[in-house]
Amino acid sequence: MDSAKSKGNLLALISSLFQASVLVFWTYLLGLFSRPVLMIYWFGAAAFILLGYLFFTKNLKFKFSKKLFPILLVFGFLSALTTFLLMTSAKMVGASITSFIMQTTVIFALMYSIFGLKEKFTKKELVGIIFIAIGLFVLNWKANLTIALSSLIVVFAALSQSTNHFLAKKLLPKVPKLQLNLIRIFCILLFGMIYLFIVGETLQPININVLLILILGVLLGPIFIYVFYYSAIQKTNLATANALKNISPIFTFILASLFLGELLTLQQTIAFISLVFGAYLIFKK
């Protein structure tokens, strides 16, 4: 494995670590705010921080070809669409089914890598991706899981997200990753504002302590996750980066064990072994 690809895989793994931390912040903040309100605060803070950083570093000017605008519009639309579909599916079919079916993003990303980007894989990488996919499905399986026709909305969400990442890889050589992430965040924020208006909710006051927690979560979440992930897909295969980004449960397991004293169930142990072995095969030279 060449050094650039190894670095890309490591960056994807780091993005997974940040992704694991987001669950902690969202669990806490959803106890204080409704999902639509938190969405505005979350992506509003992310847009403000990233916009401020680009302004002070004098990188705010968007200097890409006008030919890219249609692709950027589709990219932004898919960013918002994925968010909408996930929020809708969580209400329609429940969090368990949504989480289970969303693991198909690994499969969709692999299809885009092979057929859309013509990327090459070693046998170890392919087997590693398969083991990660198996681990994710095992982890999210529930004995009473019933896949209804309405669950197709989650498949569309997974396809939308995978297509979004495919377009990101196409755009990144021509659009700086921070600017691309800003476009993604603004589109989701715009959708969130429309959604908040439709459901008729209003923003709630936020105190300084919660604001600091929110800012830390935003830095680790929508900013750092995608800074590292976009850097990763520039150096390694899309499917490999996507698979490694999704193994965040490994870090969740470790944190829960160290700080909460939680023990793994048999199902979680099988999933953990499959995820770790898959990641090992991808990094093994």
C-alpha positions as CSV (number, residue, x, y, z in Angstrom):
1,M,0.0,0.0,0.0
2,D,1.5,3.4,-1.0
3,S,2.0,6.1,1.6
4,A,-0.7,8.4,0.3
5,K,-3.3,5.7,0.5
6,S,-2.1,4.8,4.0
7,K,-2.4,8.4,5.1
8,G,-5.9,8.6,3.6
9,N,-7.0,5.5,5.5
10,L,-5.6,7.0,8.7
11,L,-7.5,10.3,8.1
12,A,-10.7,8.3,7.6
13,L,-10.1,6.5,10.8
14,I,-9.6,9.8,12.7
15,S,-12.9,11.1,11.2
16,S,-14.5,8.0,12.6
17,L,-13.1,8.9,16.1
18,F,-14.7,12.3,15.8
19,Q,-18.0,10.8,14.6
20,A,-18.1,8.6,17.7
21,S,-17.9,11.7,19.9
22,V,-20.9,13.4,18.2
23,L,-23.3,10.8,19.6
24,V,-22.3,11.9,23.1
25,F,-23.0,15.5,22.3
26,W,-26.3,14.9,20.5
27,T,-27.5,12.6,23.3
28,Y,-26.9,15.4,25.8
29,L,-28.2,18.3,23.7
30,L,-31.4,16.5,22.6
31,G,-32.3,16.4,26.3
32,L,-32.4,20.2,26.1
33,F,-33.7,21.0,22.6
34,S,-36.0,19.5,20.1
35,R,-34.4,18.0,17.0
36,P,-35.3,20.9,14.6
37,V,-34.1,23.5,17.1
38,L,-30.9,21.6,17.8
39,M,-30.4,21.3,14.0
40,I,-30.4,25.1,13.7
41,Y,-28.1,25.7,16.6
42,W,-25.7,22.8,15.5
43,F,-25.3,23.8,11.8
44,G,-25.7,27.5,12.5
45,A,-22.7,27.4,14.9
46,A,-20.8,25.3,12.4
47,A,-21.5,27.8,9.6
48,F,-20.5,30.7,11.8
49,I,-17.2,29.1,13.0
50,L,-16.2,27.9,9.5
51,L,-17.2,31.2,7.8
52,G,-15.2,33.1,10.4
53,Y,-12.1,30.9,10.0
54,L,-12.2,31.2,6.2
55,F,-12.6,35.0,6.5
56,F,-9.7,35.5,8.9
57,T,-7.4,33.2,6.8
58,K,-8.5,35.0,3.6
59,N,-9.8,31.8,2.0
60,L,-13.4,32.9,1.7
61,K,-13.3,33.6,-2.1
62,F,-14.8,30.9,-4.1
63,K,-12.6,30.6,-7.2
64,F,-13.9,27.5,-9.0
65,S,-15.2,27.1,-12.6
66,K,-18.8,28.1,-13.3
67,K,-19.2,24.7,-14.9
68,L,-19.1,23.2,-11.4
69,F,-22.2,25.1,-10.2
70,P,-24.7,22.4,-11.4
71,I,-22.7,19.7,-9.6
72,L,-22.4,21.9,-6.5
73,L,-26.2,22.5,-6.5
74,V,-26.8,18.7,-6.7
75,F,-24.2,18.2,-3.9
76,G,-25.9,20.8,-1.7
77,F,-29.3,19.4,-2.4
78,L,-28.3,15.9,-1.5
79,S,-26.7,17.1,1.7
80,A,-30.1,18.6,2.7
81,L,-32.1,15.7,1.3
82,T,-30.1,13.1,3.2
83,T,-30.7,15.0,6.5
84,F,-34.4,15.3,5.7
85,L,-34.8,11.6,4.8
86,L,-33.0,10.5,8.0
87,M,-35.1,12.7,10.2
88,T,-38.3,11.4,8.4
89,S,-37.2,7.8,8.6
90,A,-36.4,8.0,12.3
91,K,-40.1,9.1,12.9
92,M,-41.7,6.7,10.4
93,V,-39.8,3.4,10.9
94,G,-37.8,4.1,14.1
95,A,-34.1,4.6,15.0
96,S,-33.2,0.8,15.0
97,I,-34.3,0.1,11.4
98,T,-32.9,3.4,10.2
99,S,-29.5,2.7,11.7
100,F,-29.5,-0.9,10.4
101,I,-30.4,0.0,6.8
102,M,-28.1,3.0,6.7
103,Q,-25.2,0.6,6.7
104,T,-25.9,0.0,3.1
105,T,-23.9,3.2,2.5
106,V,-20.8,0.9,2.6
107,I,-22.2,-1.1,-0.3
108,F,-23.3,1.9,-2.3
109,A,-19.9,3.5,-1.8
110,L,-18.2,0.4,-3.0
111,M,-20.4,0.4,-6.1
112,Y,-19.5,4.1,-6.8
113,S,-15.8,3.3,-6.2
114,I,-15.7,0.4,-8.7
115,F,-18.1,1.6,-11.4
116,G,-18.1,5.4,-11.0
117,L,-14.6,6.2,-10.1
118,K,-12.9,3.0,-11.5
119,E,-10.8,2.7,-8.3
120,K,-8.6,-0.3,-7.8
121,F,-8.6,-2.4,-4.6
122,T,-6.3,-5.1,-3.2
123,K,-8.0,-8.3,-2.1
124,K,-7.2,-7.5,1.5
125,E,-9.0,-4.1,1.1
126,L,-12.1,-5.7,-0.4
127,V,-12.3,-8.4,2.3
128,G,-11.7,-5.7,4.9
129,I,-14.6,-3.6,3.6
130,I,-16.8,-6.7,3.6
131,F,-15.9,-7.5,7.2
132,I,-16.7,-3.9,8.2
133,A,-20.0,-4.1,6.5
134,I,-20.8,-7.4,8.2
135,G,-19.8,-6.0,11.6
136,L,-22.0,-2.9,11.1
137,F,-25.1,-5.0,10.1
138,V,-24.5,-7.4,13.0
139,L,-24.2,-4.5,15.4
140,N,-27.5,-2.9,14.3
141,W,-29.5,-6.1,14.0
142,K,-32.4,-6.4,16.4
143,A,-34.3,-9.7,16.9
144,N,-37.7,-8.0,16.3
145,L,-36.5,-6.0,13.4
146,T,-39.2,-5.8,10.7
147,I,-38.3,-4.3,7.3
148,A,-41.5,-2.7,6.0
149,L,-42.1,-1.0,2.6
150,S,-41.8,2.4,4.3
151,S,-38.2,1.4,5.2
152,L,-37.3,2.1,1.5
153,I,-37.0,5.8,2.6
154,V,-33.9,4.8,4.5
155,V,-32.4,3.1,1.4
156,F,-33.0,6.4,-0.4
157,A,-31.2,8.2,2.4
158,A,-28.2,5.8,2.2
159,L,-28.1,6.2,-1.6
160,S,-28.4,10.0,-1.3
161,Q,-25.5,10.1,1.2
162,S,-23.3,7.8,-0.9
163,T,-24.0,9.9,-4.0
164,N,-23.2,13.0,-2.0
165,H,-19.8,11.5,-1.1
166,F,-19.2,10.4,-4.7
167,L,-19.8,14.0,-5.9
168,A,-17.5,15.3,-3.1
169,K,-14.7,13.2,-4.4
170,K,-15.3,14.5,-7.9
171,L,-15.4,18.1,-6.7
172,L,-12.5,18.1,-4.2
173,P,-9.6,18.4,-6.7
174,K,-11.3,21.7,-7.9
175,V,-13.0,23.0,-4.7
176,P,-11.1,23.4,-1.4
177,K,-12.4,21.0,1.3
178,L,-13.2,23.7,3.8
179,Q,-15.3,25.6,1.2
180,L,-17.0,22.4,0.1
181,N,-17.9,21.6,3.7
182,L,-19.2,25.2,4.2
183,I,-21.5,24.6,1.2
184,R,-22.7,21.4,2.7
185,I,-23.4,23.0,6.1
186,F,-25.2,26.0,4.6
187,C,-27.5,23.8,2.6
188,I,-28.4,21.7,5.6
189,L,-28.9,24.9,7.7
190,L,-31.2,26.3,5.0
191,F,-33.3,23.1,5.1
192,G,-33.3,23.2,8.9
193,M,-34.7,26.8,8.8
194,I,-37.5,25.8,6.4
195,Y,-38.2,22.7,8.4
196,L,-38.4,24.7,11.7
197,F,-40.8,27.1,10.0
198,I,-43.0,24.3,8.8
199,V,-43.3,22.5,12.1
200,G,-44.0,25.9,13.8
201,E,-41.3,25.7,16.5
202,T,-39.3,28.6,17.8
203,L,-35.7,28.8,18.9
204,Q,-35.1,28.5,22.7
205,P,-32.6,30.5,24.8
206,I,-29.2,29.0,25.3
207,N,-27.0,29.6,28.3
208,I,-23.2,30.0,28.2
209,N,-22.4,26.5,29.5
210,V,-24.6,24.8,26.9
211,L,-23.2,27.1,24.2
212,L,-19.6,26.0,25.1
213,I,-20.6,22.4,24.9
214,L,-22.4,23.1,21.6
215,I,-19.3,24.8,20.1
216,L,-17.0,21.9,21.2
217,G,-19.5,19.4,19.7
218,V,-19.6,21.4,16.4
219,L,-15.9,21.5,16.1
220,L,-15.5,17.8,16.6
221,G,-18.6,17.0,14.5
222,P,-19.6,18.8,11.2
223,I,-16.3,20.6,11.0
224,F,-13.5,18.1,12.0
225,I,-15.3,15.0,10.7
226,Y,-15.5,16.3,7.2
227,V,-12.2,18.1,7.2
228,F,-10.5,14.7,7.8
229,Y,-13.0,12.7,5.7
230,Y,-12.7,15.0,2.7
231,S,-8.9,14.8,3.0
232,A,-9.1,11.0,3.2
233,I,-11.1,10.5,0.0
234,Q,-8.6,12.6,-1.8
235,K,-5.9,10.1,-1.0
236,T,-7.6,6.7,-0.8
237,N,-10.6,4.9,-2.4
238,L,-14.0,6.2,-1.6
239,A,-15.3,2.9,-0.4
240,T,-12.3,2.3,1.9
241,A,-12.6,5.8,3.4
242,N,-16.4,5.3,3.8
243,A,-16.0,2.0,5.5
244,L,-13.3,3.3,7.9
245,K,-15.4,6.4,8.7
246,N,-18.3,4.1,9.7
247,I,-16.4,2.0,12.3
248,S,-17.0,4.7,15.0
249,P,-18.8,2.0,17.1
250,I,-15.3,0.7,17.9
251,F,-14.4,3.9,19.7
252,T,-17.9,4.0,21.3
253,F,-17.3,0.5,22.7
254,I,-13.9,1.5,24.1
255,L,-15.2,4.8,25.7
256,A,-18.2,3.1,27.2
257,S,-16.0,0.3,28.6
258,L,-13.4,2.7,30.1
259,F,-15.6,5.4,31.4
260,L,-19.0,3.8,32.0
261,G,-17.9,0.3,32.9
262,E,-20.2,-1.2,30.3
263,L,-19.6,-4.8,29.2
264,L,-20.0,-5.9,25.6
265,T,-22.9,-8.3,24.7
266,L,-22.2,-11.3,22.6
267,Q,-23.7,-9.5,19.5
268,Q,-21.5,-6.4,20.2
269,T,-18.4,-8.6,20.7
270,I,-19.0,-10.3,17.3
271,A,-19.5,-6.9,15.6
272,F,-16.4,-5.5,17.4
273,I,-14.2,-8.4,16.2
274,S,-15.5,-8.1,12.6
275,L,-15.0,-4.3,12.6
276,V,-11.5,-4.5,14.0
277,F,-10.5,-7.4,11.7
278,G,-11.8,-5.5,8.7
279,A,-9.8,-2.3,9.6
280,Y,-6.7,-4.5,10.2
281,L,-7.0,-6.0,6.7
282,I,-7.3,-2.5,5.2
283,F,-4.2,-1.2,6.9
284,K,-2.2,-4.4,6.5
285,K,0.5,-4.0,3.9
